[in-house]
Amino acid sequence: MPPRTSLLATTTLALLALSAPLAFSAPPQPRAVQAAAAWNTDRAAEAVAARPAAVTTSGTENAGTPATAAFDNNPTTRWASNFADNAWIQVDLGSVIRVSQVKLEWEAAYGKQYVLEISRNGTDWTDFYTENEGTGGTVTAHTYPQEATGRYVRMRGVERATAWGYSLFSFQVFGGEPAPASTTRSNLALNHPAYGNLYQHAGNSPAFVTDGGWPADLKADQSRWSSDWNQNRWVGVDLGAQSTIQAVDLYWEAAYAVNFDLQVSDDNRNWRTVYQPSAAQIAERRANIKSPGDAVGRHDTINLPTPATGRYVRMLGKERRSFYNPAPSTAQFGYSLYEFQVWGTGGSAAAAYPALPQNPGGAYRQTFFDDFTGSGLDRNKWRVVRTGQEMGSVNGESQAYVDSPDNIKTQNGALVLELKYCKGCTTVPGGGTYDFTSGRVDTNTKFDFTYGRVSARMKLPVGDGFWPAFWLLGSDVDDPSVSWPGSGETDIMENVGYANWTSTALHGPGYSAAGNVGKSQTFPNGGRVDQWHTYAVEWTPEGMVFTVDGQVVQTTSRQKLESTRGQWVFDHNQYVILNLALGGAYPAGHNQVTTPYWGLPQSSVDRVAQGGVKAEIDWVRVEQK
């Protein structure tokens, strides 16, 4: 391994105010020492005790609940604020660091609304996490992919959840000082911005590959980047300035790359490959197949025969490791990397993540509308989706989607999607026989769009297992290098047959299926789904706001989603979908029915057989700025 410069002097400053050490920014050590090292967990608490001025607050409840109690590594002591909504607690880190995450452990008197902010001077603040629906407990707010570099961090209360003040057992800040420009060989990547394509969830973002930490056994679930389960994935680092790159160290978890390219770039767009494993190395890595429980990672030291120049360096995965899971079957996961070190000269500590996109100005204008007053479905606006052709069976649903006027028609100025029953009557291309048919239409290839206000007026059927939906799906869902949920899915309205409620949801990497970011809403004043209601979402670069009849039912910000759940994948085209499904995973999760069909009881089968089970759509509108 190349020699490392010592950051002990600067790292110690950042440790002074923290209840937990900068665990991922320990001073670099020679390899033999590093392999057996455990991060020091005591120095920060000692430093706080010696330097109580590092922590300040707007006030305390009494002398027994001082601000320093949130930083003393004692889970039984706590800070309690004065009884005011605008109370705050602030920590001076001693020097400017890149903050990777903040962890709050609330006592019963928690914040319902609060903001986490960072500042270089203690006067000018930038928020990196906003909570509007706090429930207390333990909150971990990751900063990726925001720029959160500063000397001071504070929790600023907006609204208390109780009549008391705000009370924290622990306020932990994690991060480290970005590697500065260097004229001698050093790790230029340490605490620098890292990037990647699709990753698993907020706790495994690209930010962790430059935080300075990895477990000695290359097996523990320590801070690491993990891609989603696709071979065409990459992770890289911004060195801040043009650099001379001499070597790269990759500390892999067990899910390492069998084959990969090491690439450099001047602009983060055009890449030059400077290293590939040899055929013999690839064969050796490919042959190392073990069960996930027995597998360990590996450390690759790549000394470039000729130094490369560039500002950005990345690992582009081309083949994932295989595992026995269980033997003799094999399985593949994503790529998983603890640490990405880039050794050389140059660089700059000024490297920063770009600002997140903001909402555009201007007024909305209508860009898509259909009120279904024609004699049939307007196929210049809508594509009819068929099971076995445009799509396969999904979610354990019982229906086949077909292109038939029995299932899809316009009637009395509305689009009608209707269920039909005929035992074993429907066979779809590629095989498969179905007892039910239904309709599904979308705007894919007709009208795909990014951002806007999307709404529809609908009337739905009531009955266990009837599953109508109005939703958006990422237009790249059919790209095998993306697929679902990397494409993103926006559920504006779903109902599984209950008369009094509907749900909304977002699906993406780290928050899909039953783990989605969603809400349910109950109609006020005895309202029912079989009455006309308007369902809508306002989709912007900063988040999503869902409404029913103009009343907000779910608000999800991009900032909070990426801080706590996973990657925001809603910055590209989506298209509109209307469908009426029958049975399957979502209905079964509520009604617990398994026979005669999953999620569909006999009473609902009888209803479909009698005819007239339908979803009606009065109009659909998209407005954009």
C-alpha positions as CSV (number, residue, x, y, z in Angstrom):
1,M,0.0,0.0,0.0
2,P,1.3,3.5,-0.7
3,P,2.4,5.6,2.2
4,R,-0.2,7.8,3.8
5,T,0.1,11.3,5.2
6,S,-1.0,11.9,8.7
7,L,-4.2,13.8,9.3
8,L,-4.0,13.4,13.1
9,A,-3.7,17.1,13.9
10,T,-6.7,18.2,11.8
11,T,-8.9,15.2,12.6
12,T,-8.5,15.8,16.4
13,L,-10.0,19.2,16.0
14,A,-13.2,17.8,14.5
15,L,-13.4,15.3,17.3
16,L,-13.7,17.9,20.0
17,A,-17.4,18.4,20.0
18,L,-18.8,15.0,19.1
19,S,-20.5,12.4,21.3
20,A,-19.3,9.7,18.9
21,P,-15.9,10.0,17.2
22,L,-15.5,10.8,13.6
23,A,-15.5,7.0,13.3
24,F,-15.1,7.0,9.6
25,S,-12.3,9.5,9.6
26,A,-9.7,8.0,11.8
27,P,-6.1,9.0,11.1
28,P,-4.7,6.8,8.3
29,Q,-2.3,4.1,9.5
30,P,0.1,1.7,7.9
31,R,-1.6,-1.4,6.6
32,A,-0.5,-3.8,9.4
33,V,-1.8,-1.4,12.0
34,Q,-5.0,-0.6,10.1
35,A,-6.0,-4.2,9.7
36,A,-6.2,-4.7,13.5
37,A,-7.4,-1.2,14.3
38,A,-10.7,-0.4,16.1
39,W,-11.9,3.2,16.0
40,N,-11.4,5.1,19.3
41,T,-14.9,5.7,20.9
42,D,-13.8,7.7,24.0
43,R,-11.7,10.7,22.8
44,A,-14.7,12.8,21.7
45,A,-16.6,12.4,25.1
46,E,-13.4,13.4,26.9
47,A,-12.9,16.4,24.6
48,V,-16.5,17.6,25.2
49,A,-16.0,17.3,29.0
50,A,-12.8,19.4,28.6
51,R,-14.3,21.9,26.2
52,P,-18.0,22.4,27.2
53,A,-18.1,25.7,25.2
54,A,-18.3,23.5,22.0
55,V,-22.0,23.1,22.7
56,T,-24.4,26.0,23.0
57,T,-28.2,26.2,23.2
58,S,-31.1,28.6,23.4
59,G,-31.8,27.4,26.9
60,T,-32.3,24.5,29.2
61,E,-35.1,23.2,31.4
62,N,-32.9,23.1,34.5
63,A,-29.3,22.6,35.6
64,G,-29.8,18.8,35.4
65,T,-30.4,18.8,31.7
66,P,-27.5,20.8,30.2
67,A,-26.7,20.9,26.5
68,T,-23.5,18.9,27.0
69,A,-25.6,15.9,28.2
70,A,-26.5,15.3,24.5
71,F,-22.8,14.8,23.7
72,D,-21.5,12.9,26.7
73,N,-21.8,9.3,25.4
74,N,-24.1,8.5,28.3
75,P,-27.5,7.2,27.2
76,T,-29.2,8.0,30.5
77,T,-28.4,11.7,30.5
78,R,-30.2,14.2,28.3
79,W,-30.5,17.8,27.2
80,A,-33.9,19.4,27.7
81,S,-34.6,22.8,26.2
82,N,-36.6,25.7,27.5
83,F,-40.3,25.4,26.8
84,A,-40.3,27.2,23.4
85,D,-41.0,26.0,19.9
86,N,-38.0,27.9,18.5
87,A,-35.5,26.3,20.9
88,W,-32.2,25.1,19.5
89,I,-28.9,23.2,20.3
90,Q,-25.7,23.8,18.4
91,V,-22.3,22.2,18.3
92,D,-18.9,23.6,17.2
93,L,-16.9,20.9,15.4
94,G,-13.7,22.9,15.8
95,S,-12.9,22.9,12.1
96,V,-14.7,22.6,8.8
97,I,-15.7,19.0,8.0
98,R,-17.9,17.3,5.5
99,V,-20.8,15.9,7.5
100,S,-22.1,12.6,6.3
101,Q,-24.8,11.9,8.8
102,V,-26.4,13.2,12.0
103,K,-28.1,10.9,14.5
104,L,-30.6,12.1,17.0
105,E,-32.0,10.0,19.9
106,W,-35.1,11.7,21.2
107,E,-36.5,11.5,24.7
108,A,-40.3,11.5,25.0
109,A,-40.4,15.3,24.5
110,Y,-39.4,15.2,20.8
111,G,-39.7,17.6,17.9
112,K,-42.7,17.4,15.6
113,Q,-41.1,19.9,13.3
114,Y,-37.4,20.8,13.2
115,V,-34.5,21.5,10.9
116,L,-30.9,20.3,10.9
117,E,-28.6,23.0,9.7
118,I,-24.9,23.5,9.0
119,S,-22.7,26.7,8.9
120,R,-19.1,27.6,8.3
121,N,-19.2,30.7,10.5
122,G,-22.1,30.1,13.0
123,T,-24.1,32.9,11.4
124,D,-25.1,31.8,7.9
125,W,-27.0,28.5,8.0
126,T,-28.0,26.0,5.3
127,D,-30.5,23.3,6.1
128,F,-29.8,19.7,5.1
129,Y,-32.7,17.9,6.8
130,T,-36.3,19.2,7.5
131,E,-38.7,17.1,9.5
132,N,-42.4,18.1,9.4
133,E,-43.9,14.9,10.9
134,G,-41.6,13.8,13.6
135,T,-42.4,10.9,15.8
136,G,-39.4,10.8,18.1
137,G,-37.2,7.8,18.6
138,T,-33.9,7.5,16.8
139,V,-33.5,9.5,13.6
140,T,-30.6,9.1,11.3
141,A,-30.3,11.9,8.6
142,H,-27.8,11.2,5.8
143,T,-26.7,14.2,3.9
144,Y,-26.0,12.5,0.5
145,P,-26.3,13.9,-2.1
146,Q,-26.3,17.4,-0.6
147,E,-23.3,19.5,0.1
148,A,-23.1,19.7,4.0
149,T,-19.7,21.1,4.8
150,G,-19.2,23.4,7.8
151,R,-17.9,23.9,11.3
152,Y,-21.2,24.3,13.2
153,V,-24.2,22.0,13.2
154,R,-27.5,22.7,15.0
155,M,-31.0,21.3,15.5
156,R,-33.4,24.2,15.3
157,G,-36.9,23.4,16.6
158,V,-40.0,24.6,14.8
159,E,-42.8,22.9,16.7
160,R,-42.7,20.7,19.8
161,A,-44.7,17.5,19.9
162,T,-45.5,18.0,23.6
163,A,-46.0,20.8,26.1
164,W,-42.5,20.4,27.3
165,G,-39.3,21.5,25.5
166,Y,-37.2,19.5,23.1
167,S,-35.2,16.6,24.8
168,L,-32.3,14.7,23.3
169,F,-30.4,11.8,24.8
170,S,-27.8,12.0,22.0
171,F,-26.9,14.3,19.2
172,Q,-24.2,12.6,17.0
173,V,-22.4,14.1,14.0
174,F,-20.4,11.9,11.6
175,G,-18.0,13.1,9.0
176,G,-14.4,14.3,8.4
177,E,-12.2,16.9,6.9
178,P,-11.9,16.7,3.1
179,A,-8.4,15.9,1.9
180,P,-6.7,19.2,0.8
181,A,-4.6,19.8,-2.3
182,S,-1.3,17.9,-1.9
183,T,2.1,18.1,-3.6
184,T,3.1,14.8,-2.0
185,R,1.5,11.4,-2.5
186,S,-1.6,11.2,-0.4
187,N,-5.2,9.9,-0.4
188,L,-6.9,12.6,-2.4
189,A,-10.3,11.0,-2.1
190,L,-10.7,11.2,1.7
191,N,-14.1,12.8,2.7
192,H,-14.6,14.0,-0.9
193,P,-17.9,13.9,-2.8
194,A,-18.7,10.5,-4.2
195,Y,-21.2,9.6,-6.9
196,G,-22.8,6.5,-8.4
197,N,-25.8,5.4,-10.3
198,L,-28.5,3.2,-8.6
199,Y,-27.8,2.2,-5.0
200,Q,-29.7,0.2,-2.4
201,H,-30.8,2.7,0.2
202,A,-29.8,5.8,2.1
203,G,-27.5,3.8,4.5
204,N,-25.5,2.4,1.6
205,S,-25.0,5.5,-0.6
206,P,-21.9,6.4,-2.5
207,A,-20.9,8.8,0.2
208,F,-19.6,6.0,2.4
209,V,-16.7,5.0,0.0
210,T,-14.7,8.1,0.9
211,D,-15.3,8.3,4.7
212,G,-12.1,6.6,5.8
213,G,-13.5,3.4,7.4
214,W,-13.5,-0.3,6.7
215,P,-13.7,-3.4,9.0
216,A,-10.6,-5.4,9.5
217,D,-12.3,-8.6,8.4
218,L,-13.8,-7.0,5.3
219,K,-17.0,-8.7,6.2
220,A,-18.8,-6.6,8.9
221,D,-21.7,-4.4,7.9
222,Q,-19.7,-1.2,8.4
223,S,-20.3,1.9,6.3
224,R,-20.2,0.9,2.7
225,W,-21.7,1.7,-0.8
226,S,-23.9,-1.0,-2.2
227,S,-25.4,-0.9,-5.7
228,D,-28.7,-2.3,-6.7
229,W,-28.7,-5.8,-8.2
230,N,-27.4,-5.0,-11.6
231,Q,-23.9,-5.5,-13.2
232,N,-23.7,-2.2,-15.0
233,R,-23.1,0.0,-11.9
234,W,-20.4,2.5,-11.0
235,V,-19.1,4.5,-8.1
236,G,-16.6,7.4,-8.2
237,V,-15.1,10.3,-6.5
238,D,-14.5,14.0,-7.3
239,L,-10.9,14.9,-6.3
240,G,-11.7,18.6,-6.6
241,A,-9.1,19.6,-9.2
242,Q,-7.0,18.0,-11.9
243,S,-4.7,15.4,-10.2
244,T,-1.9,13.0,-11.0
245,I,-3.3,9.6,-10.0
246,Q,-0.7,7.0,-9.2
247,A,-2.6,4.2,-7.4
248,V,-6.1,3.2,-6.2
249,D,-7.0,1.0,-3.2
250,L,-10.4,-0.7,-3.2
251,Y,-11.7,-2.3,0.0
252,W,-14.5,-4.6,-1.0
253,E,-17.2,-6.2,1.0
254,A,-18.0,-9.8,0.0
255,A,-20.0,-8.7,-3.0
256,Y,-17.0,-7.5,-5.0
257,A,-16.6,-7.0,-8.7
258,V,-15.2,-10.0,-10.7
259,N,-14.5,-7.7,-13.6
260,F,-14.4,-3.9,-13.7
261,D,-12.9,-0.9,-15.4
262,L,-11.0,1.8,-13.5
263,Q,-11.7,5.1,-15.3
264,V,-10.7,8.8,-15.0
265,S,-12.4,11.9,-16.4
266,D,-11.8,15.6,-16.6
267,D,-15.5,16.6,-16.7
268,N,-17.4,13.7,-15.1
269,R,-18.9,12.8,-18.5
270,N,-16.1,11.6,-20.8
271,W,-14.2,8.6,-19.3
272,R,-10.9,7.0,-20.1
273,T,-10.1,3.5,-18.9
274,V,-6.7,3.2,-17.1
275,Y,-7.0,-0.3,-15.6
276,Q,-8.7,-3.6,-16.1
277,P,-8.0,-6.9,-14.3
278,S,-6.2,-9.5,-16.4
279,A,-7.9,-12.5,-17.7
280,A,-6.2,-14.6,-15.1
281,Q,-7.3,-12.3,-12.3
282,I,-10.9,-12.3,-13.6
283,A,-10.9,-16.2,-13.7
284,E,-9.5,-16.4,-10.1
285,R,-12.2,-13.9,-8.8
286,R,-15.0,-15.7,-10.8
287,A,-14.0,-19.1,-9.3
288,N,-14.2,-17.9,-5.7
289,I,-17.8,-18.9,-5.0
290,K,-18.9,-19.3,-1.4
291,S,-22.1,-19.0,0.6
292,P,-23.0,-15.4,1.6
293,G,-22.3,-16.4,5.2
294,D,-18.8,-17.7,4.5
295,A,-17.7,-15.1,1.9
296,V,-15.4,-12.2,2.8
297,G,-14.3,-9.2,0.9
298,R,-10.9,-8.4,-0.7
299,H,-8.5,-5.5,-0.9
300,D,-7.3,-4.5,-4.4
301,T,-4.2,-2.3,-4.6
302,I,-3.9,-1.0,-8.2
303,N,-0.6,0.6,-9.0
304,L,-0.9,2.3,-12.4
305,P,2.2,1.6,-14.6
306,T,1.8,5.1,-16.0
307,P,0.2,7.8,-13.8
308,A,-3.1,9.1,-15.0
309,T,-4.4,12.6,-14.9
310,G,-8.0,13.7,-14.2
311,R,-10.3,15.2,-11.6
312,Y,-12.8,12.3,-11.3
313,V,-12.1,8.6,-10.8
314,R,-14.6,5.8,-10.9
315,M,-15.0,2.0,-10.7
316,L,-17.3,0.7,-13.4
317,G,-18.6,-2.8,-12.6
318,K,-18.9,-5.3,-15.4
319,E,-19.4,-8.6,-13.6
320,R,-20.7,-9.3,-10.1
321,R,-19.4,-12.1,-7.8
322,S,-21.5,-15.2,-7.6
323,F,-22.5,-16.9,-4.3
324,Y,-23.9,-20.3,-3.3
325,N,-27.3,-19.4,-1.9
326,P,-27.8,-22.2,-1.0
327,A,-25.4,-24.7,-2.7
328,P,-25.4,-25.8,-5.4
329,S,-27.5,-22.9,-6.7
330,T,-25.8,-19.5,-7.3
331,A,-27.0,-16.0,-6.6
332,Q,-25.7,-12.5,-7.4
333,F,-26.3,-9.3,-5.5
334,G,-25.0,-5.8,-6.2
335,Y,-21.5,-4.5,-5.8
336,S,-20.4,-3.5,-2.3
337,L,-17.4,-1.3,-1.5
338,Y,-16.2,-0.1,1.9
339,E,-13.6,2.4,0.8
340,F,-12.2,4.0,-2.5
341,Q,-8.8,5.5,-2.0
342,V,-7.1,7.5,-4.7
343,W,-3.3,8.1,-4.2
344,G,-1.5,10.8,-6.0
345,T,-0.9,14.6,-6.1
346,G,-3.1,17.5,-6.8
347,G,-6.8,17.6,-5.7
348,S,-8.6,20.3,-3.7
349,A,-10.7,20.3,-0.6
350,A,-13.1,22.7,-2.4
351,A,-14.8,19.7,-4.1
352,A,-18.5,20.0,-3.5
353,Y,-21.7,18.3,-4.4
354,P,-23.8,20.4,-6.8
355,A,-26.9,22.1,-5.5
356,L,-30.1,20.1,-5.7
357,P,-32.6,21.3,-8.4
358,Q,-35.2,23.7,-7.3
359,N,-38.8,24.3,-8.3
360,P,-39.2,26.3,-11.5
361,G,-41.0,29.6,-11.6
362,G,-43.9,30.5,-13.8
363,A,-47.5,29.4,-14.1
364,Y,-48.9,26.0,-15.0
365,R,-50.3,25.4,-18.5
366,Q,-52.2,22.4,-19.6
367,T,-50.1,20.0,-21.7
368,F,-52.3,16.9,-21.8
369,F,-56.1,16.5,-21.4
370,D,-58.7,13.9,-22.2
371,D,-62.4,14.0,-21.1
372,F,-63.3,10.9,-23.0
373,T,-66.2,12.5,-25.0
374,G,-65.3,10.7,-28.2
375,S,-66.9,7.5,-29.6
376,G,-64.0,5.5,-28.3
377,L,-60.6,5.6,-26.7
378,D,-58.3,8.2,-28.4
379,R,-55.3,6.0,-29.4
380,N,-53.3,9.1,-30.3
381,K,-53.2,9.7,-26.5
382,W,-53.5,6.3,-25.0
383,R,-51.8,2.9,-25.5
384,V,-53.7,-0.2,-24.6
385,V,-51.6,-2.6,-22.6
386,R,-52.0,-6.4,-23.0
387,T,-50.9,-9.2,-20.7
388,G,-48.4,-11.4,-22.6
389,Q,-47.5,-8.6,-25.0
390,E,-46.7,-5.2,-23.5
391,M,-46.4,-6.7,-20.0
392,G,-46.4,-10.0,-18.1
393,S,-48.3,-11.0,-15.0
394,V,-47.4,-9.0,-11.9
395,N,-48.2,-8.9,-8.2
396,G,-50.1,-12.2,-8.2
397,E,-53.1,-10.5,-9.8
398,S,-55.8,-12.7,-11.3
399,Q,-56.8,-10.7,-14.4
400,A,-55.4,-10.6,-17.9
401,Y,-55.4,-7.2,-19.5
402,V,-56.9,-7.4,-23.0
403,D,-57.8,-5.0,-25.8
404,S,-61.5,-5.4,-26.0
405,P,-64.5,-3.1,-25.9
406,D,-65.9,-5.3,-23.2
407,N,-63.1,-4.1,-20.9
408,I,-62.2,-0.6,-22.3
409,K,-64.7,1.8,-23.6
410,T,-66.0,5.4,-23.5
411,Q,-69.5,5.8,-22.2
412,N,-71.5,8.9,-21.1
413,G,-68.3,11.1,-21.3
414,A,-66.2,8.8,-19.2
415,L,-63.6,6.1,-19.7
416,V,-64.8,2.8,-18.4
417,L,-62.5,0.0,-17.3
418,E,-64.6,-3.1,-16.6
419,L,-63.9,-6.5,-15.2
420,K,-65.2,-9.7,-16.9
421,Y,-65.3,-13.3,-15.7
422,C,-65.2,-16.5,-17.7
423,K,-63.6,-19.5,-16.2
424,G,-60.5,-20.5,-18.2
425,C,-61.6,-18.6,-21.2
426,T,-58.6,-16.3,-21.8
427,T,-55.2,-17.5,-23.0
428,V,-52.5,-14.9,-23.5
429,P,-49.5,-15.1,-25.9
430,G,-46.6,-17.0,-24.3
431,G,-49.0,-19.2,-22.3
432,G,-51.1,-18.6,-19.3
433,T,-54.9,-19.0,-18.9
434,Y,-57.0,-16.5,-17.0
435,D,-60.5,-16.5,-15.5
436,F,-60.8,-12.7,-15.6
437,T,-60.1,-9.9,-18.0
438,S,-59.8,-6.2,-17.5
439,G,-58.4,-3.0,-19.0
440,R,-55.2,-1.0,-18.7
441,V,-54.2,2.0,-20.7
442,D,-51.2,4.4,-20.5
443,T,-49.6,7.3,-22.3
444,N,-46.2,5.6,-22.8
445,T,-44.7,6.7,-26.1
446,K,-47.7,9.1,-26.6
447,F,-47.0,11.5,-23.7
448,D,-44.0,11.1,-21.4
449,F,-43.1,14.1,-19.3
450,T,-41.0,15.3,-16.4
451,Y,-42.6,17.3,-13.5
452,G,-46.1,18.7,-13.4
453,R,-49.5,18.7,-11.8
454,V,-51.4,15.4,-12.7
455,S,-55.0,14.9,-11.8
456,A,-58.0,12.8,-12.7
457,R,-61.7,12.6,-11.6
458,M,-62.7,9.0,-10.9
459,K,-65.4,6.8,-9.5
460,L,-64.4,3.4,-8.3
461,P,-66.0,0.0,-7.5
462,V,-66.4,-1.3,-3.9
463,G,-65.6,-4.9,-3.1
464,D,-62.7,-6.9,-1.6
465,G,-59.9,-7.3,-4.0
466,F,-61.0,-4.8,-6.6
467,W,-57.8,-2.8,-7.3
468,P,-58.1,0.3,-9.4
469,A,-55.1,2.6,-9.7
470,F,-54.1,6.0,-11.2
471,W,-50.3,6.2,-11.3
472,L,-47.1,7.2,-13.0
473,L,-44.2,4.9,-14.0
474,G,-40.7,5.9,-15.1
475,S,-40.3,5.7,-18.8
476,D,-37.1,3.8,-18.5
477,V,-38.7,0.8,-16.7
478,D,-38.2,-1.5,-19.7
479,D,-34.5,-0.7,-19.8
480,P,-32.8,-3.8,-18.3
481,S,-30.1,-1.7,-16.8
482,V,-32.7,0.3,-14.9
483,S,-35.9,-1.7,-14.4
484,W,-38.3,-1.4,-11.4
485,P,-38.0,0.1,-8.9
486,G,-35.0,2.1,-10.2
487,S,-37.4,3.6,-12.7
488,G,-39.5,5.1,-10.0
489,E,-43.3,4.7,-9.5
490,T,-45.7,7.4,-8.3
491,D,-49.1,6.0,-7.1
492,I,-51.5,9.0,-7.2
493,M,-54.5,6.8,-6.1
494,E,-54.8,3.1,-5.2
495,N,-57.8,1.4,-3.7
496,V,-58.3,-2.3,-2.9
497,G,-62.0,-2.4,-2.6
498,Y,-62.7,-0.6,0.7
499,A,-65.3,2.1,0.4
500,N,-63.9,4.7,2.7
501,W,-60.2,5.1,1.9
502,T,-57.5,5.3,-0.8
503,S,-53.7,5.4,-0.6
504,T,-50.8,7.2,-2.2
505,A,-47.2,6.0,-2.5
506,L,-43.7,6.4,-4.0
507,H,-41.6,3.4,-4.9
508,G,-37.8,3.5,-5.6
509,P,-34.6,1.9,-4.6
510,G,-34.8,1.3,-0.9
511,Y,-38.5,2.1,-0.6
512,S,-40.5,-0.2,-2.8
513,A,-43.4,-2.7,-2.6
514,A,-44.6,-2.9,1.0
515,G,-41.7,-0.7,2.1
516,N,-42.9,2.3,0.0
517,V,-43.1,5.9,1.2
518,G,-46.9,6.2,1.3
519,K,-50.0,7.3,3.2
520,S,-53.6,6.4,3.3
521,Q,-56.5,8.8,3.6
522,T,-60.0,8.3,4.8
523,F,-62.8,10.3,3.1
524,P,-64.3,13.0,5.4
525,N,-68.1,13.2,6.1
526,G,-68.9,9.7,5.1
527,G,-67.4,10.0,1.6
528,R,-67.0,6.8,-0.5
529,V,-64.8,5.7,-3.4
530,D,-67.9,5.0,-5.5
531,Q,-68.6,8.7,-5.6
532,W,-66.8,11.1,-7.9
533,H,-63.5,12.4,-6.4
534,T,-60.5,14.2,-7.9
535,Y,-57.1,12.6,-7.2
536,A,-53.9,14.6,-7.9
537,V,-50.2,14.9,-7.4
538,E,-47.9,18.0,-7.8
539,W,-44.5,16.6,-8.9
540,T,-41.6,19.0,-8.7
541,P,-37.8,18.7,-8.5
542,E,-38.1,19.3,-4.7
543,G,-40.8,16.6,-3.9
544,M,-44.3,15.4,-4.3
545,V,-47.6,16.7,-2.9
546,F,-50.6,14.4,-3.2
547,T,-54.2,15.6,-2.8
548,V,-57.8,14.2,-2.8
549,D,-60.4,16.8,-3.7
550,G,-57.9,19.5,-3.1
551,Q,-56.9,18.4,0.4
552,V,-53.3,17.4,1.0
553,V,-52.9,13.8,2.0
554,Q,-49.2,13.2,1.6
555,T,-46.2,15.5,1.3
556,T,-42.8,13.9,0.5
557,S,-39.7,16.1,0.0
558,R,-36.8,14.9,-2.0
559,Q,-34.5,16.1,0.8
560,K,-36.1,13.9,3.5
561,L,-36.6,10.9,1.2
562,E,-32.9,10.8,0.2
563,S,-31.8,11.5,3.8
564,T,-33.7,8.6,5.3
565,R,-34.9,6.1,2.7
566,G,-33.1,6.0,-0.6
567,Q,-32.4,7.5,-4.0
568,W,-34.7,10.1,-5.6
569,V,-35.5,8.6,-9.0
570,F,-38.1,11.1,-10.1
571,D,-36.0,13.5,-12.2
572,H,-36.8,12.0,-15.5
573,N,-39.8,11.1,-17.7
574,Q,-42.8,9.2,-16.4
575,Y,-46.1,8.3,-18.0
576,V,-49.7,8.1,-16.9
577,I,-51.4,4.7,-16.2
578,L,-55.0,3.9,-15.5
579,N,-55.9,0.3,-14.7
580,L,-58.3,-2.0,-12.9
581,A,-56.6,-5.0,-11.3
582,L,-58.1,-7.9,-9.4
583,G,-56.7,-9.6,-6.3
584,G,-52.9,-9.9,-5.7
585,A,-50.4,-8.8,-3.1
586,Y,-51.8,-5.4,-2.1
587,P,-55.4,-6.5,-1.6
588,A,-54.3,-9.7,0.1
589,G,-52.2,-7.7,2.5
590,H,-55.4,-6.2,3.8
591,N,-58.2,-8.8,3.4
592,Q,-55.9,-11.8,4.1
593,V,-57.9,-13.8,1.5
594,T,-56.1,-16.8,-0.1
595,T,-59.0,-18.7,-1.8
596,P,-60.5,-19.0,-4.3
597,Y,-57.9,-16.4,-5.6
598,W,-55.2,-14.6,-3.8
599,G,-56.7,-11.4,-2.3
600,L,-60.1,-12.1,-3.9
601,P,-63.0,-13.8,-2.0
602,Q,-65.8,-15.7,-3.6
603,S,-68.2,-12.8,-2.9
604,S,-66.2,-10.6,-5.2
605,V,-65.9,-13.3,-7.8
606,D,-69.7,-13.5,-7.8
607,R,-69.9,-9.7,-8.2
608,V,-67.7,-9.8,-11.3
609,A,-69.6,-12.7,-12.7
610,Q,-72.9,-10.7,-12.4
611,G,-71.3,-7.8,-14.4
612,G,-71.0,-4.1,-13.8
613,V,-67.8,-4.0,-11.8
614,K,-66.0,-1.0,-13.3
615,A,-63.8,2.0,-12.7
616,E,-65.0,5.3,-14.4
617,I,-62.7,8.2,-15.3
618,D,-64.3,11.5,-16.1
619,W,-61.1,13.2,-17.2
620,V,-57.3,13.2,-16.9
621,R,-55.2,16.4,-17.0
622,V,-51.5,17.2,-16.9
623,E,-50.3,20.7,-16.3
624,Q,-46.6,21.9,-16.5
625,K,-44.6,25.0,-16.0
